[in-house]
Amino acid sequence: MTATSAPAGTDGKITRDDIESKLREIQGEVDETAESAKGVAVAVGAAIAVGVVVVIFLLGKRRGKRGTTIVEVRRF
């Protein structure tokens, strides 16, 4: 039993066509994986953006409630 297997229909030689077909097969799998990961990345990015906006809103609301110093000027 050998560690490498020859493509069907050849005399144990790997041709350029064999390599190209295997690379196309691998590229197809990579493209599918990238497409599925892209959808997840968009969802995660949107969730992070919403979280940042909520935190900024809450910090601004807190700062708005904080009392400010009032300086009263009296003239005699």
C-alpha positions as CSV (number, residue, x, y, z in Angstrom):
1,M,0.0,0.0,0.0
2,T,1.5,3.4,-1.0
3,A,1.1,6.7,0.7
4,T,0.0,8.5,-2.5
5,S,-2.7,7.4,-4.8
6,A,-2.5,8.0,-8.6
7,P,-5.5,9.6,-10.3
8,A,-7.8,7.1,-12.0
9,G,-6.9,6.5,-15.7
10,T,-3.2,7.5,-15.6
11,D,0.0,5.5,-15.3
12,G,0.9,7.1,-11.9
13,K,1.8,10.4,-13.4
14,I,0.2,13.6,-12.3
15,T,-0.7,15.9,-15.1
16,R,-1.4,19.6,-15.2
17,D,-5.1,18.9,-15.7
18,D,-5.1,16.8,-12.5
19,I,-3.6,19.6,-10.5
20,E,-5.9,22.3,-12.0
21,S,-9.0,20.2,-11.3
22,K,-8.0,19.6,-7.7
23,L,-7.2,23.3,-7.2
24,R,-10.7,24.2,-8.7
25,E,-12.3,21.8,-6.3
26,I,-10.4,23.3,-3.3
27,Q,-11.2,26.9,-4.5
28,G,-14.9,26.0,-4.6
29,E,-14.8,24.8,-1.0
30,V,-13.0,27.9,0.1
31,D,-15.5,30.2,-1.7
32,E,-18.4,28.4,0.1
33,T,-16.7,28.8,3.5
34,A,-16.0,32.4,2.9
35,E,-19.6,33.1,1.9
36,S,-20.9,31.5,5.1
37,A,-18.4,33.3,7.2
38,K,-19.2,36.6,5.6
39,G,-22.8,36.4,6.8
40,V,-21.8,35.7,10.3
41,A,-19.3,38.6,10.3
42,V,-21.9,41.0,9.1
43,A,-24.3,39.9,11.9
44,V,-21.5,40.2,14.6
45,G,-20.5,43.6,13.2
46,A,-24.1,44.9,13.4
47,A,-24.5,43.6,16.9
48,I,-21.3,45.3,18.0
49,A,-22.3,48.6,16.3
50,V,-25.7,48.5,18.1
51,G,-23.9,47.8,21.4
52,V,-21.6,50.8,21.0
53,V,-24.5,53.1,20.2
54,V,-26.4,52.0,23.3
55,V,-23.3,52.5,25.5
56,I,-22.7,55.9,24.1
57,F,-26.4,56.8,24.6
58,L,-26.4,55.6,28.2
59,L,-23.1,57.5,29.0
60,G,-24.6,60.7,27.5
61,K,-27.8,60.3,29.4
62,R,-25.9,59.9,32.6
63,R,-23.8,62.9,31.9
64,G,-26.9,65.0,31.1
65,K,-28.4,64.1,34.5
66,R,-25.3,65.2,36.4
67,G,-25.8,68.6,38.0
68,T,-23.9,71.4,36.6
69,T,-22.4,74.2,38.6
70,I,-24.4,77.4,38.7
71,V,-22.6,80.6,39.3
72,E,-24.8,83.5,40.4
73,V,-23.4,86.9,40.0
74,R,-24.8,89.6,42.3
75,R,-24.1,93.3,42.0
76,F,-24.5,95.5,44.9
